[in-house]
Amino acid sequence: MRRVLAVVLSLAVFFPLPVQAATTAAVFPSVIIGENFPDPDVFQQNGTWYAYATNGSRGHVPVATAPSARGPWTVRGNAMPGGPSSAWAQPGRTWAPDVHPNPDGSYTLTYTAWHKASGRECIGAATASSPLGPFTPVGDQPLICPLDLGGAIDANTFVDTNGSRYLVWKNDGNAVSKPSTLWLTRTTNNGTKLSGGNTALLTSTGIIEAPDLVQRGSRYVLFFSGGSYTGCNYLTSYATATSLTGPWTTASRPLMTTATFDDHVCGPGGADFVQDKVFLHGWVNGARQVYVADLGWANDYPVVRGSRVRYEAESGTRNHCDVRSNAAGASGGKVVAHIDFADSWTQNSVFAPVAGSYTVHVAYANGSATTATHGLVVNGTNQGQVSYPVTGWDNWKQSSAPVTLKAGWNTIRLTKGTAFTEVDYLEVQ
């Protein structure tokens, strides 16, 4: 196997610090399949949406359909009623299906199944003439099965702009106390055979799984999950590269966590990014239900509606105010200070996936003797004010206000109000 790049990840640093609770105008992901339907894989064809899930009470590969991304969704049953390949797999742990339409009108299902000989998980393929199945396993051996690395799980199909087809997958190092890597392997023959070697993309000594690779302009974006799926610590992050072989740069902050959704989704992971939507599962009473959220691209970087995105105040523009460095406890150590005059303001450009209601959370410190305020100006229009209770200097809290944003880029300006406050960052949700 050809190991091109391994980036060691520390997923613990992705978790943001606790913030003040606030009344919010944010629009959070909504549940579209209110039963156990883990690891959703979704595509749309001819006006119908199809979703597939890890095995459960609905069978080896549960399948659901809907007339639109937001539903209503109907679970149709089992897309692979005969189960995984009896030649090498046994029923019981058929995970993370990926279904991809082929140019010849057929469909290829790539699935994870329980390897008889080793007890590990390996990746197999199946085909069907309908997206509802029945899918029939192909071959008498797994498609990918590196037992020395713990086996293989979570295959995801990616087709490059030049037509080259690949699988992104994970070696299940967690199962054998080894690091886990997300790999890229080229396929042929409608994704049922391999062609060429394996390229390492990202490596972690912790849990890194559920890859989903997309291309935006000249940038590749590799999404992945981290943490334990059985609770609220599960998360979704991503890495970017200008070449499939890397180097890959991991995002400095996660895309979706329980905290970035203000606890409205517990453990957002197993995500599939399709067109202008992201489908994900969240932990609900011991089950993983499916949610959908709006997705946008800010200069080809992902933004999910309802998940906080941070903008450092000092990275914006200012008038008649200053950047203060070495600010104790502040994000990045810098804040905007001295917004003290009638013509003082600080402004950031922020991105909204769709037009509508959002919340801006302002991290601030108020050392005045009374509650302070800033005027809130969005795209040149006054939208009220932000109020800041007294905290003391360098004691950073958050205050929030509703805003209405247009789709795409917007400007949020904080202007001189009453008393005095320093600004650390804005989070838009």
C-alpha positions, 0 to 999 in steps of 0.5 A, a space after each residue: 500500500 502506498 502511504 502518501 500522507 498521514 495527518 495526526 488528529 487530536 479530536 479533543 481540541 475541536 470541542 468549543 468552550 461552554 457559552 452562555 445560553 441565549 434566546 436564539 433566532 437560529 434555525 436548527 436541523 430538523 428530524 426527517 426520519 424519526 426512528 433508528 436509521 444510522 449512518 445515512 447515505 442519500 442521493 436524489 434521482 428523477 425527483 425522488 430522494 433515496 436514503 440507506 442506513 446501517 442494519 437494524 429492525 428494518 433489515 440488513 440495509 434499510 431504505 427510505 424514499 421522499 419527494 424532497 430532501 425534507 420529506 415526508 420520508 417513508 421507510 420502504 424496508 430492506 434493500 438487500 434482503 438476502 443479506 451480505 455475501 454468504 461466501 465471506 460474510 455473516 449477517 448481524 453487522 452490516 454497516 454504513 451502506 453507500 449506494 451510487 447510480 452507475 452510467 449504465 443504469 444499474 446501482 452499486 451498493 458498497 457495504 460493511 459486513 462481518 467477516 466470517 474468518 476473522 470476526 472483523 469488519 470488511 467492505 463488500 459490493 452488491 448491485 441492483 437494477 433499482 435503487 430500492 433493490 434487491 441488491 445482490 452481492 458481487 464476488 466471493 471475497 471482500 472488496 477491501 479487507 486489510 485484516 492486519 490493520 483491523 479490517 475496513 469500514 465506512 466506504 464512500 464513493 467519490 467520482 472526480 471531475 475527470 470521471 475517475 471513480 474512487 472509494 474513501 474508507 477507513 481501516 478499523 484500527 480502533 478494533 485492534 488498538 492501532 491508528 485509524 486512517 482514511 484511505 483513497 482507492 481507485 475503482 473500476 467496473 461500476 465500483 465493484 473492482 479495485 484499480 491501483 493502490 491505496 493512498 492514505 489521507 488522514 490518520 488519527 490515534 482516536 476515532 476518525 470515521 464516516 468519510 464523505 469526499 466532495 469537490 468544490 472548484 479546485 478544492 477537495 473537502 473530506 468530511 469525517 466523524 470523530 468521537 463515540 457515536 453512542 452519545 453527544 460527543 460525536 462530531 463532524 469535521 473536515 479537511 481540505 486539499 487542492 489535490 487528492 493526494 494532499 497535503 490535507 489541512 484539517 479545519 481548526 474548528 469542527 463543522 458540527 458538534 452538540 455545542 455548535 448546535 446549542 444542544 439541539 442535536 446530540 452527537 451530529 455525525 455520520 453525515 452525507 453532504 448532498 447538493 445544498 443539504 447535509 443529512 446526519 444522524 443524532 443520538 435520541 433515546 438510544 437511537 440514531 435519528 436522521 436530521 437535515 440542514 441547509 448547506 452553503 459554501 463560503 469560498 468553497 468552505 462548508 457552512 451548515 445552518 444552525 451550527 455556529 461559525 466563528 469570526 474573530 473580530 480583529 480579522 474584520 475592518 474597523 473605524 476609530 477603534 483598535 486591536 488589543 493584543 495579549 488579551 488574557 483569555 481571549 480567543 487568539 489573544 486579540 480583541 477589538 477595543 476602544 469602540 468609544 467614539 461616535 464614529 467607532 465601529 467594528 465590522 465582519 463579513 459573515 456567510 449565510 447558507 440561505 436567507 432567513 433568521 439567524 443569531 449573532 453571538 458576540 463574545 465580549 468583556 464589559 468593565 464599565 459600571 453599567 450594562 453597555 450596548 452596541 448598535 447592530 447594523 446588518 448590510 447597512 441596515 439598523 437591526 437593533 442593538 446588542 446588550 452587554 451586562 457587566 463582566 469586568 475586563 478580560 472576563 469574556 462572556 457572550 451576548 446574543 441578538 437575532 439578525 436577518 441575513 441574505 443568502 451568501 455574504 453579509 456584513 455585521 457592524 457593531 457601532 458605538 452605543 452606551 458605556 464601553 465594551 471590548 469584542 473578542 469574536 462573533 459567532 453566527 448561527 
